[in-house]
Amino acid sequence: MKSLYFMLPEALPDNIIEDIKNMALRFPEEIGVVGGEIGKNSTQDKDVRRSQIRWMDPRTEDTLKLTNLCTNLFVDINREYFGLDIERIFNIQYTEYLAANKGFYHKHIDSFVGSGEMYDRKLSMTIQLSNSDEYEGGDFEFDNDILKDPPDKNILREKGRVLIFPSFLPHKVNHVTKGIRKSLVTWMEGPAWR
């Protein structure tokens, strides 16, 4: 690996961000859960995570353009920076952290490493969907004990900003104290870590 994260130098344009937000509204809203695979052994734990989510099927006619965009970014960046054994996107999640609910997500990893699954999340992507002035708090952060040179928080708050990193890297979203932070997250999966 050349780096533990990659941030696209330019933000995605507003029309793509607005399309993503509108597309997400076509899927049912749920409370964010922790642990296990999607729909299996997951629990609601308000001490670990408070967020509203929408699982977006990556294989519908409506979402195919988004899936292709994310896949191409993953493949290109992986080839240049990470060199992991990746295959495809299985899940896309639209997430809202609301100040009214004191939204946050404590330190966690996205990988299922060690769970015995045949496939695992190898790379994670987050796309910032809110303008930075639409909310306060809610900063995305990596574990500073592992990542000594993290990305600039102010740049990460820019609408349309894309961040890609290995799914085993611990990260969190701090409490939102005002407004709503909206983001899209997805993962590129591949054969289980060995």
VEXGUZA-870141 format. One line per field, with one value per atom (N, C-alpha, C, O): atom name; chain; residue in three letters; x, y, z. Coordinates in steps of 0.2 Angstrom, whole numbers, always signed. Layout:
% residues N
a (CA	...)
c (A	...)
r (ALA	...)
X (X	...)
Y (Y	...)
Z (Z	...)
***
This chain:
% residues 194
a (N	CA	C	O	N	CA	C	O	N	CA	C	O	N	CA	C	O	N	CA	C	O	N	CA	C	O	N	CA	C	O	N	CA	C	O	N	CA	C	O	N	CA	C	O	N	CA	C	O	N	CA	C	O	N	CA	C	O	N	CA	C	O	N	CA	C	O	N	CA	C	O	N	CA	C	O	N	CA	C	O	N	CA	C	O	N	CA	C	O	N	CA	C	O	N	CA	C	O	N	CA	C	O	N	CA	C	O	N	CA	C	O	N	CA	C	O	N	CA	C	O	N	CA	C	O	N	CA	C	O	N	CA	C	O	N	CA	C	O	N	CA	C	O	N	CA	C	O	N	CA	C	O	N	CA	C	O	N	CA	C	O	N	CA	C	O	N	CA	C	O	N	CA	C	O	N	CA	C	O	N	CA	C	O	N	CA	C	O	N	CA	C	O	N	CA	C	O	N	CA	C	O	N	CA	C	O	N	CA	C	O	N	CA	C	O	N	CA	C	O	N	CA	C	O	N	CA	C	O	N	CA	C	O	N	CA	C	O	N	CA	C	O	N	CA	C	O	N	CA	C	O	N	CA	C	O	N	CA	C	O	N	CA	C	O	N	CA	C	O	N	CA	C	O	N	CA	C	O	N	CA	C	O	N	CA	C	O	N	CA	C	O	N	CA	C	O	N	CA	C	O	N	CA	C	O	N	CA	C	O	N	CA	C	O	N	CA	C	O	N	CA	C	O	N	CA	C	O	N	CA	C	O	N	CA	C	O	N	CA	C	O	N	CA	C	O	N	CA	C	O	N	CA	C	O	N	CA	C	O	N	CA	C	O	N	CA	C	O	N	CA	C	O	N	CA	C	O	N	CA	C	O	N	CA	C	O	N	CA	C	O	N	CA	C	O	N	CA	C	O	N	CA	C	O	N	CA	C	O	N	CA	C	O	N	CA	C	O	N	CA	C	O	N	CA	C	O	N	CA	C	O	N	CA	C	O	N	CA	C	O	N	CA	C	O	N	CA	C	O	N	CA	C	O	N	CA	C	O	N	CA	C	O	N	CA	C	O	N	CA	C	O	N	CA	C	O	N	CA	C	O	N	CA	C	O	N	CA	C	O	N	CA	C	O	N	CA	C	O	N	CA	C	O	N	CA	C	O	N	CA	C	O	N	CA	C	O	N	CA	C	O	N	CA	C	O	N	CA	C	O	N	CA	C	O	N	CA	C	O	N	CA	C	O	N	CA	C	O	N	CA	C	O	N	CA	C	O	N	CA	C	O	N	CA	C	O	N	CA	C	O	N	CA	C	O	N	CA	C	O	N	CA	C	O	N	CA	C	O	N	CA	C	O	N	CA	C	O	N	CA	C	O	N	CA	C	O	N	CA	C	O	N	CA	C	O	N	CA	C	O	N	CA	C	O	N	CA	C	O	N	CA	C	O	N	CA	C	O	N	CA	C	O	N	CA	C	O	N	CA	C	O	N	CA	C	O	N	CA	C	O	N	CA	C	O	N	CA	C	O	N	CA	C	O	N	CA	C	O	N	CA	C	O	N	CA	C	O	N	CA	C	O	N	CA	C	O	N	CA	C	O	N	CA	C	O	N	CA	C	O	N	CA	C	O	N	CA	C	O	N	CA	C	O	N	CA	C	O	N	CA	C	O	N	CA	C	O	N	CA	C	O	N	CA	C	O	N	CA	C	O	N	CA	C	O	N	CA	C	O	N	CA	C	O	N	CA	C	O	N	CA	C	O	N	CA	C	O	N	CA	C	O	N	CA	C	O	N	CA	C	O	N	CA	C	O	N	CA	C	O	N	CA	C	O	N	CA	C	O	N	CA	C	O	N	CA	C	O	N	CA	C	O	N	CA	C	O	N	CA	C	O	N	CA	C	O	N	CA	C	O	N	CA	C	O	N	CA	C	O	N	CA	C	O	N	CA	C	O	N	CA	C	O	N	CA	C	O	N	CA	C	O)
c (A	A	A	A	A	A	A	A	A	A	A	A	A	A	A	A	A	A	A	A	A	A	A	A	A	A	A	A	A	A	A	A	A	A	A	A	A	A	A	A	A	A	A	A	A	A	A	A	A	A	A	A	A	A	A	A	A	A	A	A	A	A	A	A	A	A	A	A	A	A	A	A	A	A	A	A	A	A	A	A	A	A	A	A	A	A	A	A	A	A	A	A	A	A	A	A	A	A	A	A	A	A	A	A	A	A	A	A	A	A	A	A	A	A	A	A	A	A	A	A	A	A	A	A	A	A	A	A	A	A	A	A	A	A	A	A	A	A	A	A	A	A	A	A	A	A	A	A	A	A	A	A	A	A	A	A	A	A	A	A	A	A	A	A	A	A	A	A	A	A	A	A	A	A	A	A	A	A	A	A	A	A	A	A	A	A	A	A	A	A	A	A	A	A	A	A	A	A	A	A	A	A	A	A	A	A	A	A	A	A	A	A	A	A	A	A	A	A	A	A	A	A	A	A	A	A	A	A	A	A	A	A	A	A	A	A	A	A	A	A	A	A	A	A	A	A	A	A	A	A	A	A	A	A	A	A	A	A	A	A	A	A	A	A	A	A	A	A	A	A	A	A	A	A	A	A	A	A	A	A	A	A	A	A	A	A	A	A	A	A	A	A	A	A	A	A	A	A	A	A	A	A	A	A	A	A	A	A	A	A	A	A	A	A	A	A	A	A	A	A	A	A	A	A	A	A	A	A	A	A	A	A	A	A	A	A	A	A	A	A	A	A	A	A	A	A	A	A	A	A	A	A	A	A	A	A	A	A	A	A	A	A	A	A	A	A	A	A	A	A	A	A	A	A	A	A	A	A	A	A	A	A	A	A	A	A	A	A	A	A	A	A	A	A	A	A	A	A	A	A	A	A	A	A	A	A	A	A	A	A	A	A	A	A	A	A	A	A	A	A	A	A	A	A	A	A	A	A	A	A	A	A	A	A	A	A	A	A	A	A	A	A	A	A	A	A	A	A	A	A	A	A	A	A	A	A	A	A	A	A	A	A	A	A	A	A	A	A	A	A	A	A	A	A	A	A	A	A	A	A	A	A	A	A	A	A	A	A	A	A	A	A	A	A	A	A	A	A	A	A	A	A	A	A	A	A	A	A	A	A	A	A	A	A	A	A	A	A	A	A	A	A	A	A	A	A	A	A	A	A	A	A	A	A	A	A	A	A	A	A	A	A	A	A	A	A	A	A	A	A	A	A	A	A	A	A	A	A	A	A	A	A	A	A	A	A	A	A	A	A	A	A	A	A	A	A	A	A	A	A	A	A	A	A	A	A	A	A	A	A	A	A	A	A	A	A	A	A	A	A	A	A	A	A	A	A	A	A	A	A	A	A	A	A	A	A	A	A	A	A	A	A	A	A	A	A	A	A	A	A	A	A	A	A	A	A	A	A	A	A	A	A	A	A	A	A	A	A	A	A	A	A	A	A	A	A	A	A	A	A	A	A	A	A	A	A	A	A	A	A	A	A	A	A	A	A	A	A	A	A	A	A	A	A	A	A	A	A	A	A	A	A	A	A	A	A	A	A	A	A	A	A	A	A	A	A	A	A	A	A	A	A	A	A	A	A	A	A	A	A	A	A	A	A	A	A	A	A	A	A	A	A	A	A	A	A	A	A	A	A	A	A	A	A	A	A	A	A	A	A	A	A	A	A	A	A	A	A	A	A	A	A	A	A	A	A	A	A	A	A	A	A	A	A	A	A)
r (MET	MET	MET	MET	LYS	LYS	LYS	LYS	SER	SER	SER	SER	LEU	LEU	LEU	LEU	TYR	TYR	TYR	TYR	PHE	PHE	PHE	PHE	MET	MET	MET	MET	LEU	LEU	LEU	LEU	PRO	PRO	PRO	PRO	GLU	GLU	GLU	GLU	ALA	ALA	ALA	ALA	LEU	LEU	LEU	LEU	PRO	PRO	PRO	PRO	ASP	ASP	ASP	ASP	ASN	ASN	ASN	ASN	ILE	ILE	ILE	ILE	ILE	ILE	ILE	ILE	GLU	GLU	GLU	GLU	ASP	ASP	ASP	ASP	ILE	ILE	ILE	ILE	LYS	LYS	LYS	LYS	ASN	ASN	ASN	ASN	MET	MET	MET	MET	ALA	ALA	ALA	ALA	LEU	LEU	LEU	LEU	ARG	ARG	ARG	ARG	PHE	PHE	PHE	PHE	PRO	PRO	PRO	PRO	GLU	GLU	GLU	GLU	GLU	GLU	GLU	GLU	ILE	ILE	ILE	ILE	GLY	GLY	GLY	GLY	VAL	VAL	VAL	VAL	VAL	VAL	VAL	VAL	GLY	GLY	GLY	GLY	GLY	GLY	GLY	GLY	GLU	GLU	GLU	GLU	ILE	ILE	ILE	ILE	GLY	GLY	GLY	GLY	LYS	LYS	LYS	LYS	ASN	ASN	ASN	ASN	SER	SER	SER	SER	THR	THR	THR	THR	GLN	GLN	GLN	GLN	ASP	ASP	ASP	ASP	LYS	LYS	LYS	LYS	ASP	ASP	ASP	ASP	VAL	VAL	VAL	VAL	ARG	ARG	ARG	ARG	ARG	ARG	ARG	ARG	SER	SER	SER	SER	GLN	GLN	GLN	GLN	ILE	ILE	ILE	ILE	ARG	ARG	ARG	ARG	TRP	TRP	TRP	TRP	MET	MET	MET	MET	ASP	ASP	ASP	ASP	PRO	PRO	PRO	PRO	ARG	ARG	ARG	ARG	THR	THR	THR	THR	GLU	GLU	GLU	GLU	ASP	ASP	ASP	ASP	THR	THR	THR	THR	LEU	LEU	LEU	LEU	LYS	LYS	LYS	LYS	LEU	LEU	LEU	LEU	THR	THR	THR	THR	ASN	ASN	ASN	ASN	LEU	LEU	LEU	LEU	CYS	CYS	CYS	CYS	THR	THR	THR	THR	ASN	ASN	ASN	ASN	LEU	LEU	LEU	LEU	PHE	PHE	PHE	PHE	VAL	VAL	VAL	VAL	ASP	ASP	ASP	ASP	ILE	ILE	ILE	ILE	ASN	ASN	ASN	ASN	ARG	ARG	ARG	ARG	GLU	GLU	GLU	GLU	TYR	TYR	TYR	TYR	PHE	PHE	PHE	PHE	GLY	GLY	GLY	GLY	LEU	LEU	LEU	LEU	ASP	ASP	ASP	ASP	ILE	ILE	ILE	ILE	GLU	GLU	GLU	GLU	ARG	ARG	ARG	ARG	ILE	ILE	ILE	ILE	PHE	PHE	PHE	PHE	ASN	ASN	ASN	ASN	ILE	ILE	ILE	ILE	GLN	GLN	GLN	GLN	TYR	TYR	TYR	TYR	THR	THR	THR	THR	GLU	GLU	GLU	GLU	TYR	TYR	TYR	TYR	LEU	LEU	LEU	LEU	ALA	ALA	ALA	ALA	ALA	ALA	ALA	ALA	ASN	ASN	ASN	ASN	LYS	LYS	LYS	LYS	GLY	GLY	GLY	GLY	PHE	PHE	PHE	PHE	TYR	TYR	TYR	TYR	HIS	HIS	HIS	HIS	LYS	LYS	LYS	LYS	HIS	HIS	HIS	HIS	ILE	ILE	ILE	ILE	ASP	ASP	ASP	ASP	SER	SER	SER	SER	PHE	PHE	PHE	PHE	VAL	VAL	VAL	VAL	GLY	GLY	GLY	GLY	SER	SER	SER	SER	GLY	GLY	GLY	GLY	GLU	GLU	GLU	GLU	MET	MET	MET	MET	TYR	TYR	TYR	TYR	ASP	ASP	ASP	ASP	ARG	ARG	ARG	ARG	LYS	LYS	LYS	LYS	LEU	LEU	LEU	LEU	SER	SER	SER	SER	MET	MET	MET	MET	THR	THR	THR	THR	ILE	ILE	ILE	ILE	GLN	GLN	GLN	GLN	LEU	LEU	LEU	LEU	SER	SER	SER	SER	ASN	ASN	ASN	ASN	SER	SER	SER	SER	ASP	ASP	ASP	ASP	GLU	GLU	GLU	GLU	TYR	TYR	TYR	TYR	GLU	GLU	GLU	GLU	GLY	GLY	GLY	GLY	GLY	GLY	GLY	GLY	ASP	ASP	ASP	ASP	PHE	PHE	PHE	PHE	GLU	GLU	GLU	GLU	PHE	PHE	PHE	PHE	ASP	ASP	ASP	ASP	ASN	ASN	ASN	ASN	ASP	ASP	ASP	ASP	ILE	ILE	ILE	ILE	LEU	LEU	LEU	LEU	LYS	LYS	LYS	LYS	ASP	ASP	ASP	ASP	PRO	PRO	PRO	PRO	PRO	PRO	PRO	PRO	ASP	ASP	ASP	ASP	LYS	LYS	LYS	LYS	ASN	ASN	ASN	ASN	ILE	ILE	ILE	ILE	LEU	LEU	LEU	LEU	ARG	ARG	ARG	ARG	GLU	GLU	GLU	GLU	LYS	LYS	LYS	LYS	GLY	GLY	GLY	GLY	ARG	ARG	ARG	ARG	VAL	VAL	VAL	VAL	LEU	LEU	LEU	LEU	ILE	ILE	ILE	ILE	PHE	PHE	PHE	PHE	PRO	PRO	PRO	PRO	SER	SER	SER	SER	PHE	PHE	PHE	PHE	LEU	LEU	LEU	LEU	PRO	PRO	PRO	PRO	HIS	HIS	HIS	HIS	LYS	LYS	LYS	LYS	VAL	VAL	VAL	VAL	ASN	ASN	ASN	ASN	HIS	HIS	HIS	HIS	VAL	VAL	VAL	VAL	THR	THR	THR	THR	LYS	LYS	LYS	LYS	GLY	GLY	GLY	GLY	ILE	ILE	ILE	ILE	ARG	ARG	ARG	ARG	LYS	LYS	LYS	LYS	SER	SER	SER	SER	LEU	LEU	LEU	LEU	VAL	VAL	VAL	VAL	THR	THR	THR	THR	TRP	TRP	TRP	TRP	MET	MET	MET	MET	GLU	GLU	GLU	GLU	GLY	GLY	GLY	GLY	PRO	PRO	PRO	PRO	ALA	ALA	ALA	ALA	TRP	TRP	TRP	TRP	ARG	ARG	ARG	ARG)
X (+4	+0	+4	+9	+3	+6	+4	+7	-3	-6	-11	-14	-13	-19	-26	-31	-25	-32	-30	-25	-36	-35	-41	-47	-40	-46	-45	-40	-51	-51	-49	-52	-45	-43	-48	-48	-53	-59	-65	-66	-70	-76	-81	-80	-85	-90	-95	-96	-97	-102	-108	-111	-111	-118	-123	-127	-124	-129	-128	-134	-122	-122	-124	-127	-122	-124	-131	-134	-135	-142	-145	-150	-143	-145	-145	-150	-139	-138	-144	-147	-144	-149	-156	-160	-158	-165	-166	-171	-161	-161	-162	-166	-159	-159	-166	-168	-170	-176	-181	-187	-179	-184	-183	-187	-178	-177	-180	-179	-182	-185	-180	-174	-182	-177	-177	-183	-172	-171	-166	-163	-166	-162	-155	-155	-150	-143	-142	-143	-139	-137	-130	-126	-127	-120	-120	-124	-114	-112	-115	-121	-112	-115	-115	-113	-118	-119	-126	-130	-127	-133	-139	-139	-143	-149	-148	-152	-141	-140	-136	-131	-138	-134	-133	-128	-137	-136	-140	-146	-138	-142	-142	-137	-147	-147	-144	-146	-139	-135	-134	-129	-138	-138	-132	-130	-128	-122	-116	-110	-117	-112	-113	-109	-120	-122	-129	-133	-129	-136	-136	-134	-140	-141	-147	-149	-149	-154	-151	-147	-153	-150	-155	-161	-153	-157	-152	-147	-153	-149	-152	-158	-147	-148	-146	-140	-150	-148	-144	-146	-138	-133	-135	-131	-140	-141	-147	-149	-151	-157	-155	-149	-160	-159	-157	-153	-160	-159	-152	-149	-150	-143	-137	-132	-138	-133	-127	-121	-130	-125	-120	-114	-124	-120	-115	-109	-118	-113	-107	-102	-108	-103	-98	-92	-100	-96	-91	-85	-95	-91	-86	-80	-88	-84	-78	-72	-79	-73	-68	-62	-71	-66	-62	-56	-66	-63	-57	-51	-59	-54	-48	-42	-49	-43	-39	-33	-42	-38	-35	-29	-38	-35	-29	-24	-29	-24	-18	-12	-19	-14	-11	-5	-15	-13	-13	-9	-18	-19	-17	-15	-19	-17	-20	-17	-27	-30	-34	-35	-36	-40	-47	-50	-50	-57	-61	-58	-67	-72	-78	-78	-82	-88	-91	-89	-96	-100	-106	-109	-108	-114	-119	-125	-116	-121	-119	-113	-124	-123	-128	-133	-125	-129	-129	-124	-135	-136	-137	-141	-134	-134	-135	-133	-139	-141	-139	-142	-135	-134	-137	-135	-142	-147	-145	-144	-144	-143	-148	-147	-155	-160	-160	-163	-156	-155	-148	-146	-144	-137	-133	-130	-134	-131	-124	-120	-121	-114	-113	-118	-107	-105	-98	-93	-97	-91	-86	-88	-80	-74	-76	-79	-75	-77	-73	-70	-73	-71	-76	-81	-76	-81	-80	-84	-74	-72	-76	-77	-77	-79	-74	-75	-67	-62	-62	-64	-61	-61	-68	-68	-73	-80	-81	-86	-77	-78	-81	-83	-83	-87	-82	-76	-85	-81	-78	-73	-82	-80	-80	-82	-76	-75	-75	-73	-77	-76	-68	-65	-66	-59	-57	-53	-61	-61	-67	-73	-67	-73	-73	-67	-78	-79	-84	-90	-83	-88	-88	-83	-94	-95	-99	-105	-97	-100	-106	-104	-112	-118	-120	-124	-118	-120	-115	-109	-118	-113	-111	-114	-105	-102	-106	-105	-109	-113	-120	-124	-122	-128	-129	-134	-123	-122	-116	-111	-116	-110	-108	-113	-102	-100	-99	-99	-100	-101	-95	-95	-89	-83	-81	-82	-79	-77	-69	-66	-67	-60	-58	-61	-51	-48	-45	-44	-43	-40	-33	-29	-31	-25	-19	-13	-21	-15	-12	-7	-16	-14	-12	-7	-16	-15	-12	-16	-6	-2	-4	-3	-5	-6	-13	-13	-18	-25	-27	-24	-32	-34	-37	-40	-37	-39	-47	-51	-49	-56	-60	-66	-58	-62	-63	-68	-58	-59	-64	-68	-63	-68	-75	-80	-76	-83	-86	-92	-82	-84	-89	-88	-95	-100	-97	-93	-98	-95	-88	-86	-85	-79	-79	-84	-74	-74	-68	-62	-69	-63	-63	-69	-58	-57	-52	-46	-53	-48	-49	-55	-44	-45	-50	-50	-55	-60	-58	-62	-52	-50	-47	-45	-47	-45	-50	-55	-49	-54	-55	-51	-62	-64	-70	-73	-72	-79	-82	-78	-88	-91	-93	-97	-91	-92	-99	-103	-102	-108	-110	-106	-116	-118	-122	-127	-120	-123	-128	-132	-128	-133	-134	-129	-141	-142	-142	-143	-140	-140	-134	-133	-130	-125	-127	-129	-126	-128	-122	-118	-122	-116	-119	-124	-115	-116	-109	-104	-110	-105	-106	-112	-101	-101	-94	-89	-94	-88	-87	-92	-81	-79	-76	-72	-80	-78	-74	-73	-71	-67	-66	-69	-62	-61	-59	-55	-61	-59	-52	-47	-50	-43	-39	-42	-33	-29	-22	-18)
Y (-6	+0	+6	+7	+11	+17	+22	+27	+21	+26	+22	+17	+25	+22	+25	+23	+30	+33	+37	+39	+39	+43	+47	+45	+54	+58	+61	+64	+61	+64	+71	+75	+73	+80	+85	+91	+83	+88	+85	+79	+89	+86	+84	+87	+80	+78	+84	+87	+85	+91	+90	+85	+96	+96	+92	+89	+92	+88	+81	+77	+78	+71	+70	+65	+75	+74	+75	+71	+79	+80	+74	+71	+71	+64	+59	+55	+58	+53	+54	+49	+60	+62	+60	+57	+62	+60	+53	+50	+49	+42	+38	+34	+41	+38	+38	+33	+43	+43	+38	+37	+35	+29	+23	+18	+23	+17	+18	+23	+13	+14	+16	+13	+20	+22	+17	+14	+16	+12	+15	+21	+13	+15	+11	+5	+15	+12	+7	+8	+1	-4	-6	-3	-10	-12	-19	-23	-22	-29	-33	-31	-39	-44	-41	-36	-45	-44	-40	-40	-37	-34	-39	-44	-37	-41	-48	-51	-49	-55	-52	-49	-54	-53	-46	-44	-41	-34	-32	-34	-27	-24	-17	-13	-14	-7	-5	-8	-1	+1	+8	+11	+12	+19	+22	+28	+18	+20	+20	+22	+16	+15	+19	+22	+20	+23	+26	+22	+32	+35	+38	+43	+35	+37	+34	+29	+37	+35	+33	+36	+27	+25	+22	+21	+22	+19	+14	+17	+8	+3	+4	+3	+6	+7	+1	-1	-3	-9	-6	-2	-9	-6	-9	-7	-13	-17	-15	-18	-9	-7	-3	+0	-2	+2	+10	+13	+12	+19	+19	+25	+14	+15	+13	+14	+10	+7	+12	+11	+18	+24	+25	+26	+26	+27	+21	+22	+15	+9	+9	+8	+11	+11	+17	+15	+22	+28	+26	+26	+23	+21	+15	+15	+10	+5	+7	+5	+12	+14	+18	+17	+22	+25	+20	+21	+15	+10	+7	+6	+4	+1	+5	+3	+11	+15	+17	+16	+19	+21	+14	+15	+9	+3	+1	-1	+1	+0	+4	+2	+10	+15	+15	+16	+14	+15	+9	+9	+5	+0	-8	-11	-9	-16	-22	-27	-21	-26	-31	-29	-37	-41	-40	-42	-36	-33	-36	-37	-36	-38	-34	-32	-32	-28	-25	-27	-21	-18	-22	-24	-23	-27	-23	-24	-17	-13	-6	-4	-1	+6	+8	+7	+13	+15	+23	+26	+26	+33	+34	+30	+39	+39	+47	+51	+48	+54	+54	+50	+59	+60	+66	+72	+66	+71	+74	+70	+81	+84	+82	+82	+82	+81	+74	+73	+70	+63	+62	+57	+68	+68	+62	+58	+63	+57	+57	+62	+51	+49	+42	+38	+40	+33	+33	+35	+29	+29	+25	+22	+24	+21	+14	+10	+12	+6	+4	+8	-2	-4	-7	-9	-6	-9	-16	-19	-19	-25	-31	-29	-37	-42	-47	-53	-44	-49	-53	-51	-60	-64	-67	-71	-65	-68	-75	-78	-77	-83	-83	-88	-76	-75	-77	-76	-79	-80	-74	-74	-69	-62	-57	-58	-52	-46	-40	-39	-34	-28	-26	-27	-24	-22	-15	-13	-11	-4	-1	-3	+5	+9	+15	+18	+18	+25	+29	+26	+35	+39	+46	+48	+48	+54	+58	+57	+64	+70	+73	+75	+72	+75	+81	+85	+84	+90	+95	+94	+101	+107	+108	+106	+110	+110	+115	+114	+120	+125	+122	+126	+116	+113	+110	+107	+109	+105	+108	+110	+106	+107	+101	+97	+100	+94	+89	+91	+82	+77	+76	+73	+78	+77	+69	+66	+67	+61	+61	+65	+56	+55	+48	+43	+47	+41	+41	+46	+35	+33	+36	+34	+42	+45	+41	+42	+35	+31	+27	+25	+26	+22	+27	+26	+32	+37	+43	+47	+44	+50	+56	+62	+56	+61	+61	+59	+62	+62	+67	+72	+66	+71	+77	+76	+82	+89	+88	+87	+89	+89	+94	+92	+100	+105	+103	+104	+100	+97	+91	+91	+87	+81	+84	+80	+90	+92	+95	+97	+96	+99	+95	+89	+98	+94	+91	+94	+84	+81	+78	+74	+78	+76	+68	+65	+65	+57	+55	+57	+50	+48	+40	+37	+37	+30	+27	+30	+22	+19	+12	+9	+8	+1	+0	+4	-5	-6	-8	-8	-10	-12	-6	-7	+0	+6	+9	+11	+9	+12	+19	+23	+21	+28	+29	+24	+35	+37	+43	+47	+45	+51	+54	+51	+60	+63	+66	+66	+67	+70	+76	+80	+75	+81	+86	+83	+92	+96	+101	+104	+102	+106	+104	+102	+103	+102	+94	+90	+93	+86	+85	+88	+79	+78	+72	+67	+72	+67	+64	+68	+58	+55	+49	+46	+46	+40	+36	+38	+30	+25	+19	+16	+16	+10	+6	+9	+0	-4	-9	-11	-9	-14	-20	-20	-26	-32	-37	-36	-42	-47	-53	-53	-58	-64	-62	-57	-66	-65	-63	-66	-59	-57	-64	-68	-65	-71	-68	-72)
Z (+0	+0	+0	+4	-4	-4	+1	+3	+3	+8	+12	+9	+17	+21	+19	+22	+15	+13	+6	+5	+2	-4	-4	-3	-5	-5	-13	-15	-16	-23	-22	-18	-27	-27	-28	-26	-32	-33	-31	-31	-28	-26	-32	-37	-31	-36	-37	-32	-43	-44	-41	-39	-40	-36	-39	-36	-46	-49	-47	-47	-47	-45	-37	-36	-33	-26	-25	-21	-29	-28	-31	-28	-36	-39	-34	-33	-30	-25	-20	-17	-17	-12	-14	-10	-20	-22	-23	-22	-26	-27	-20	-20	-15	-9	-6	-2	-7	-4	-7	-4	-12	-15	-11	-12	-6	-2	+5	+7	+9	+15	+20	+20	+25	+30	+36	+38	+39	+45	+50	+49	+56	+61	+60	+59	+60	+59	+65	+71	+63	+68	+68	+64	+72	+73	+73	+76	+71	+72	+67	+64	+65	+61	+54	+52	+49	+42	+42	+47	+36	+35	+36	+33	+41	+42	+46	+48	+48	+52	+58	+58	+64	+70	+72	+75	+68	+70	+75	+76	+79	+85	+85	+82	+87	+88	+95	+100	+95	+101	+101	+98	+104	+104	+108	+107	+111	+114	+109	+110	+104	+99	+92	+89	+90	+84	+85	+87	+82	+81	+74	+73	+70	+63	+60	+62	+55	+50	+44	+42	+41	+35	+30	+32	+24	+19	+15	+12	+14	+10	+3	+1	-1	-8	-12	-12	-16	-20	-25	-29	-26	-31	-38	-43	-39	-45	-48	-53	-46	-49	-55	-56	-60	-65	-63	-66	-58	-55	-52	-53	-49	-45	-49	-47	-55	-59	-60	-60	-62	-64	-58	-58	-52	-46	-44	-42	-45	-43	-48	-46	-54	-59	-58	-58	-56	-53	-48	-48	-42	-36	-38	-36	-42	-44	-48	-46	-53	-56	-52	-53	-47	-42	-38	-38	-36	-32	-36	-33	-42	-46	-47	-47	-50	-51	-46	-46	-40	-34	-31	-29	-31	-28	-32	-30	-39	-43	-42	-42	-40	-39	-32	-31	-27	-20	-15	-11	-17	-11	-14	-10	-20	-22	-19	-18	-17	-14	-19	-24	-17	-21	-20	-15	-25	-24	-30	-35	-29	-35	-36	-42	-31	-33	-27	-21	-28	-23	-22	-27	-15	-14	-10	-10	-7	-3	-4	-4	-4	-3	+2	+2	+6	+12	+12	+12	+12	+13	+20	+23	+23	+31	+32	+29	+38	+40	+48	+51	+50	+57	+59	+57	+63	+65	+72	+77	+73	+79	+84	+90	+81	+85	+89	+94	+86	+89	+92	+94	+92	+94	+90	+93	+83	+79	+79	+80	+79	+79	+77	+77	+77	+76	+79	+76	+85	+88	+84	+79	+86	+83	+81	+85	+75	+72	+66	+63	+64	+57	+53	+55	+46	+42	+39	+37	+41	+39	+43	+49	+40	+44	+46	+48	+46	+47	+53	+58	+52	+57	+59	+63	+55	+56	+53	+54	+49	+45	+39	+35	+36	+30	+24	+25	+19	+13	+9	+6	+10	+7	+13	+18	+11	+16	+13	+7	+16	+14	+14	+19	+8	+8	+8	+11	+4	+4	+5	+3	+9	+11	+7	+6	+5	+2	+6	+7	+7	+10	+5	+3	+4	-1	+4	+6	+5	+9	+4	-1	+7	+3	+6	+3	+12	+15	+14	+13	+13	+14	+21	+25	+22	+28	+33	+39	+30	+34	+36	+39	+34	+35	+42	+44	+45	+52	+56	+53	+62	+66	+70	+71	+71	+74	+68	+62	+70	+65	+60	+55	+63	+59	+58	+63	+52	+51	+53	+51	+57	+60	+60	+61	+58	+59	+66	+69	+68	+74	+74	+70	+78	+77	+80	+78	+83	+86	+80	+80	+74	+69	+63	+60	+62	+56	+59	+62	+58	+61	+57	+59	+50	+46	+42	+36	+46	+44	+38	+38	+35	+30	+33	+39	+30	+33	+34	+29	+40	+42	+38	+36	+37	+33	+26	+23	+23	+16	+16	+12	+21	+21	+22	+20	+25	+26	+19	+19	+14	+8	+4	+4	+2	-1	-8	-12	-9	-14	-14	-18	-8	-6	-6	-2	-9	-9	-5	-7	-1	+3	+3	+4	+1	+0	+5	+5	+9	+13	+15	+13	+17	+18	+24	+29	+23	+28	+35	+39	+36	+42	+46	+52	+44	+47	+52	+49	+58	+63	+61	+60	+62	+60	+64	+67	+65	+68	+65	+61	+67	+66	+72	+76	+74	+80	+80	+75	+86	+88	+83	+83	+80	+77	+82	+85	+82	+87	+85	+88	+78	+75	+68	+64	+65	+58	+57	+62	+51	+48	+44	+39	+46	+41	+37	+40	+30	+26	+22	+20	+21	+18	+14	+16	+10	+6	+8	+7	+10	+11	+7	+6	+4	+1	+2	+4	+0	+1	-5	-8	-7	-12	-8	-4	-10	-7	-11	-17	-8	-11	-7	-1	-9	-5	+2	+3	+7	+14	+15	+11	+20	+21	+23	+26	+20	+22	+25	+27)
***
